[in-house]
Amino acid sequence: MELRELISFYHVARVRSVSKAARTLELGQPTVTTHLRKLEDEFGITLFDRIKRPIQLTSEGVTLLELVTPVVTSVDALKTQMDYAERRGSFVVGAYPDLVTHHLPQGIQRFREDYPEVRIRLLARSYNPLIQLVRSGEIDLAFCSSPPADDSSLEFKELFKYNTVLLTPPGHELLHGEPIKLEDLASLPLILTAPESQLRQRVEQAFKNKGLVPDVVLALDDTVSMKRYVEIGMGVAIGSDFTLHSEDHDRFGVVRLDHMFPSSVIGVCTLKGKFAGQAVRNFIEMMSDQIRNFHDNLWPLEVTNGVGAGLAEVGSTED
């Protein structure tokens, strides 16, 4: 005997019709009929007088209905409560500032439409603070780069890869010369991401390995600000290609630095073993699809040993 067989019997008994019960349960009529026959075979009884129309319960059927009604109504109440819980709740999400500004709004708006009772707190942080917040359990999830390989307390699901790029004013000398080297960048005023960002740490380590000291004139948390200061001539910026917009090719020279820095990833970082309610799981699924699709067509830049400019369609975020 299975619960679904009892549920089918309960609904047939109430409406006195197999076809009507099947529509209510969103099952095929043969499926409901099979459920009834299995119950009758298991108990060795006849539940319905099928000669009369509408069908009538036998005395055994009346007894079974009395017994199963509390069970089925309790299951219905449980389903209602679980659906209610799924559509309520609150949680805390962390992400890079540019993700918060550009990638997440559309997905969060759609999630809000589907789950209007859920409350979300959204924190914009760079890499190190995000990892620490996930590790401490202060936030439920973070959209960021992968955690340290030796940190077994965190789980990570990759969403997309991204590359490091150089942003310069249009017509800058680096756009038309030899392949760009770290030595070239060290001699220029640089605009970098915040010291806590993973990209900043990779850039500084690369200079250190070469024995170079870069001239960092400005450090900023978000790429929108970095672009603005490149525009006014404060320097050249090292950022990530997922922070770009399609119109940026009119505003900047853009050079991929794949030969200097390996590609990295953005994904969902969570604390291993931390309970995630249904609302959180729904959010992760919806937002993962949103962010991943946002980056289906990364900009097809022509690059030869680190020299090139231009872009097609890209997204926007920060490391």
Buried (B, 14 or more C-beta within 10 A) or exposed (E): EEEBBBBBBBBBBBBBBBEBBBBBBEBEBEEBBBBBEBBBEEEEBEBBEEEEEEBBBBEBBEEBBEEBBEEBEEBEEEEEEEEEEBBBBEBBBBBBBBBBBBBBEEBBEBBEEEBEEBEBEBBBBBBBBBBBBBBEEEBBBBBBBBBEEEBEEBBBEEBBBBBBBBBBBEEBEBBEEEBBBBEBBBEBBBBBBBEBBBBBBBBBEBBEEEEBEBEBBBBBBBBBBBBBBBEEEBBBBBBBBBBBBEEBBEBBBBBBBBBBBEEBBBBBBBBEEBEBBBBBEBBBEBBBEBBBEBBEEBBEBEBEEBBBBBBEBBBBBBB
